[in-house]
Amino acid sequence: MSTLNRWIEHTAEFLARYKGLPVVIGVGLIFLDFLLLLLHRLAPGLPVLDTLATLHCFLYLGLVTALLGGLIAEVL
């Protein structure tokens, strides 16, 4: 249990120092999803690219990361 407490404490200190980092990471993931969708349109037929582009995994992950990062930055 003490390891989990230390991990949470270190994470909170890190996020307190770099408040905008989760938002920047989230925007980067959204941009990555845009690039994957663009590559899917330009070069169709790649199975992994088709799956990632049609599911929009990075878009949703980026939105959640940016929104939660903004909320955590307000608290810290």
Secondary structure, DSSP 8 states (H G I E B T S, - for coil): -HHHHHHHHHHHHHHHHSTTHHHHHHHHHHHHHHHHHHHHHHSTT-HHHHHHHHHTHHHHHHHHHHHHHHHHHHH-
